[in-house]
């Protein structure tokens, strides 16, 4: 065990509770920041929802984002697959007349054919075929995705394996899939903004929140590498990694 009181204190952040999709512990305090994108998914979603008749928000987390898009149309549903978030989402959204639906599989959603005029998806997996089934003709599908090259510098710094299953998940591939499933992509963009961590505690909290970045992550397993990152931050003031984001607005045809 490394005997460094400051390092050890920061590592305790891995034990702090993470609920919904709320990173305010490290973003609200300025301990982690992300570079700007040339688009705003929130602004795009806010504009689209005003003209929608029926809306589905896929992977709503704790409902934090969707709740801020009011006023809503007559029919709004939200899905969530992560069990601890379902109660949070219901507490946040059901008073707003949003129906929260637990799901198990992207390819088997509990909705009727042609049910929605607008489907929103922020950083959630999806089946293009299933989205096409439940969306109305001329409906709009808006999604912002985390690309397969997201933050791989973290893995390299920890000498951890990179998940190659999703390394080809990018705008070109996603556009191809939608076009193969009777969508016309009206807008697409892809960028690699910088994400900056100002202390090692912010990094371990982040890795706890998104366990798919470094599967099997634990302090014990990566303590030596974490300490090297800690020393780099002390010297430089921060570490930077590249995110991978892309956005698509598509119309069903």
C-alpha positions as a printed Julia matrix, in Angstrom:
253×3 Matrix{Float64}:
   0.0    0.0     0.0
   1.31   3.43   -0.99
   1.75   5.69    2.02
   0.8    9.15    0.82
  -1.91  10.88    2.88
  -3.09  13.2     0.09
  -3.26  10.36   -2.43
  -5.09   8.12    0.04
  -7.58  10.87    0.86
  -8.46  11.4    -2.79
  -8.92   7.68   -3.35
 -11.77   7.66   -0.81
 -13.91   9.4    -3.45
 -14.41   6.0    -5.08
 -16.72   5.16   -2.15
 -18.98   8.2    -2.56
 -22.49   7.47   -3.79
 -23.32   7.97   -7.47
 -27.01   8.17   -8.34
 -28.91   8.73  -11.57
 -26.55  10.33  -14.04
 -25.33  13.13  -11.79
 -21.63  14.05  -11.91
 -22.08  17.28   -9.93
 -19.74  16.06   -7.17
 -16.83  16.52   -9.56
 -18.23  18.84  -12.25
 -20.01  21.25   -9.92
 -16.84  21.68   -7.91
 -14.67  22.13  -11.0
 -12.67  18.98  -10.37
 -13.52  17.64  -13.83
 -14.39  19.63  -16.93
 -15.2   18.82  -20.54
 -14.49  20.73  -23.72
 -17.3   22.31  -25.68
 -19.0   20.68  -28.65
 -20.1   22.63  -31.71
 -23.69  21.43  -31.13
 -26.02  21.29  -28.14
 -28.0   18.1   -27.78
 -30.1   19.81  -25.11
 -31.04  22.72  -27.36
 -31.89  20.35  -30.2
 -34.04  18.17  -27.93
 -35.77  21.19  -26.37
 -36.73  22.52  -29.79
 -37.99  19.18  -31.09
 -40.1   18.3   -28.07
 -42.2   21.43  -28.48
 -43.66  20.14  -31.77
 -43.92  16.47  -30.82
 -47.15  14.6   -30.15
 -45.66  11.61  -28.35
 -42.13  11.29  -26.99
 -39.83   8.54  -25.77
 -36.62   9.29  -23.87
 -34.38   6.22  -24.04
 -32.1    5.6   -21.06
 -33.39   8.46  -18.94
 -31.07   7.77  -15.99
 -32.61   9.43  -12.96
 -34.79  11.62  -15.18
 -32.65  14.69  -14.53
 -32.24  15.74  -18.17
 -35.75  14.94  -19.39
 -37.36  16.84  -16.51
 -35.71  20.04  -17.75
 -37.3   19.83  -21.22
 -40.78  20.89  -20.06
 -43.43  21.72  -21.11
 -44.22  18.25  -22.4
 -46.72  17.08  -25.04
 -49.6   14.81  -24.09
 -47.76  11.47  -24.09
 -44.22  11.09  -22.75
 -42.49   7.82  -21.87
 -38.98   7.11  -20.6
 -37.04   3.86  -20.46
 -34.3    2.86  -18.04
 -32.36  -0.39  -17.83
 -30.23   0.25  -14.74
 -32.31  -0.94  -11.8
 -31.07   1.54   -9.13
 -32.12   4.43  -11.39
 -35.7    3.32  -11.96
 -37.04   4.48   -8.6
 -35.17   7.77   -8.98
 -36.61   8.33  -12.43
 -40.13   7.56  -11.28
 -39.82   9.94   -8.34
 -38.58  12.7   -10.64
 -40.77  12.11  -13.71
 -44.09  10.56  -12.73
 -45.31  13.79  -11.03
 -44.72  15.37  -14.46
 -47.0   12.76  -16.13
 -44.08  10.86  -17.65
 -44.41   7.06  -17.64
 -41.14   5.33  -16.71
 -40.73   1.86  -18.19
 -38.02  -0.59  -17.05
 -36.41  -2.48  -19.93
 -34.14  -5.47  -20.32
 -33.22  -5.58  -24.02
 -32.79  -2.87  -26.65
 -34.2   -5.23  -29.27
 -37.46  -5.87  -27.41
 -39.08  -2.63  -26.23
 -42.58  -2.81  -24.7
 -44.19  -0.33  -27.09
 -46.58  -0.55  -30.02
 -45.6   -0.11  -33.65
 -45.55   3.56  -34.75
 -46.14   4.79  -31.19
 -43.83   7.84  -31.05
 -43.35  10.95  -33.15
 -40.06  11.78  -31.39
 -37.46   9.51  -29.81
 -34.62  11.01  -27.79
 -31.48   9.09  -26.88
 -28.51  10.56  -25.05
 -25.6    8.18  -24.53
 -27.83   5.11  -24.55
 -27.5    1.95  -26.65
 -30.27   1.18  -29.12
 -31.39  -1.19  -31.84
 -31.95   0.73  -35.12
 -34.52  -1.83  -36.22
 -36.48  -1.56  -32.97
 -36.35   2.24  -32.99
 -37.77   2.17  -36.52
 -40.55  -0.18  -35.44
 -41.84   2.07  -32.65
 -41.41   5.42  -34.41
 -44.07   6.9   -36.68
 -43.45   7.59  -40.34
 -41.71  10.97  -40.63
 -40.87  10.72  -36.93
 -37.61  12.15  -35.63
 -34.87  10.19  -33.87
 -32.3   12.38  -32.1
 -29.3   10.73  -30.49
 -25.97  11.78  -29.06
 -23.6    8.86  -28.65
 -20.32   8.14  -26.92
 -17.95   6.87  -29.61
 -15.74   3.82  -29.32
 -12.53   5.85  -28.9
 -13.82   7.68  -25.82
 -11.22   8.35  -23.12
  -8.97   5.45  -24.11
  -6.03   7.46  -22.76
  -7.33   6.54  -19.3
  -6.96   2.85  -20.11
  -3.47   3.4   -21.49
  -2.4    5.38  -18.41
  -3.58   2.54  -16.2
  -2.09  -0.14  -18.48
  -5.63  -1.51  -18.68
  -7.1   -3.29  -21.67
  -9.13  -1.27  -24.16
 -12.56  -2.69  -25.01
 -12.21  -3.38  -28.73
 -15.86  -4.44  -29.06
 -16.95  -0.84  -29.62
 -13.83   0.74  -31.14
 -15.55   1.07  -34.53
 -18.67   2.69  -33.06
 -18.59   6.08  -34.79
 -20.71   8.45  -36.84
 -20.15   6.71  -40.16
 -21.16   3.31  -38.77
 -24.21   4.7   -36.97
 -25.39   6.57  -40.08
 -25.03   3.39  -42.13
 -27.13   1.42  -39.64
 -29.91   4.0   -39.61
 -30.0    4.22  -43.4
 -30.25   0.43  -43.58
 -33.35   0.69  -41.35
 -35.38   3.25  -43.3
 -34.07   6.47  -41.81
 -32.83   9.57  -43.56
 -30.07  11.26  -41.56
 -30.8   14.99  -41.63
 -27.8   16.08  -39.54
 -24.69  14.44  -38.18
 -21.51  15.61  -36.51
 -18.59  14.03  -34.66
 -15.93  15.58  -32.42
 -13.23  14.73  -29.89
 -13.38  17.3   -27.06
 -10.93  17.26  -24.18
 -11.95  16.01  -20.74
  -9.76  17.3   -17.94
  -9.26  15.84  -14.45
  -7.76  18.08  -11.77
  -7.22  15.44   -9.08
  -7.0   11.67   -8.86
 -10.15  11.5    -6.73
 -12.2   12.92   -9.59
 -10.81  10.24  -11.88
 -11.61   7.31   -9.58
 -15.12   8.67   -8.97
 -15.61   8.9   -12.73
 -14.4    5.33  -13.25
 -16.77   4.06  -10.6
 -19.67   5.84  -12.33
 -18.86   4.37  -15.77
 -17.55   0.87  -15.02
 -17.46  -0.1   -18.7
 -14.48   2.23  -19.29
 -12.12   0.0   -17.3
 -13.95  -3.28  -16.58
 -12.97  -4.75  -13.24
 -11.54  -1.44  -12.0
 -10.49  -1.35   -8.36
  -8.12   0.78   -6.32
  -6.13  -2.29   -5.28
  -5.63  -3.52   -8.83
  -4.5   -0.16  -10.25
  -2.98   1.57   -7.23
   0.52   1.9    -8.68
  -0.71   3.34  -11.97
  -3.11   5.67  -10.16
  -0.23   6.96   -8.07
   1.77   7.75  -11.2
  -1.22   9.69  -12.57
  -1.53  11.47   -9.21
   2.1   12.59   -9.42
   1.55  13.83  -12.98
  -1.41  15.9   -11.82
   0.63  17.36   -8.95
   3.33  18.39  -11.4
   1.16  19.57  -14.28
  -2.05  20.53  -12.5
  -4.29  18.19  -14.49
  -4.46  15.34  -16.98
  -6.31  15.52  -20.3
  -8.01  12.74  -22.22
  -9.93  12.86  -25.49
 -13.64  12.17  -25.45
 -15.47  10.85  -28.51
 -18.95  12.2   -29.22
 -21.25  12.16  -32.22
 -24.8   13.32  -32.82
 -27.46  12.41  -35.39
 -30.9   13.73  -36.23
 -32.76  11.31  -38.46
 -36.23  11.1   -40.0
 -38.04   7.81  -40.53
 -39.08   7.15  -44.11
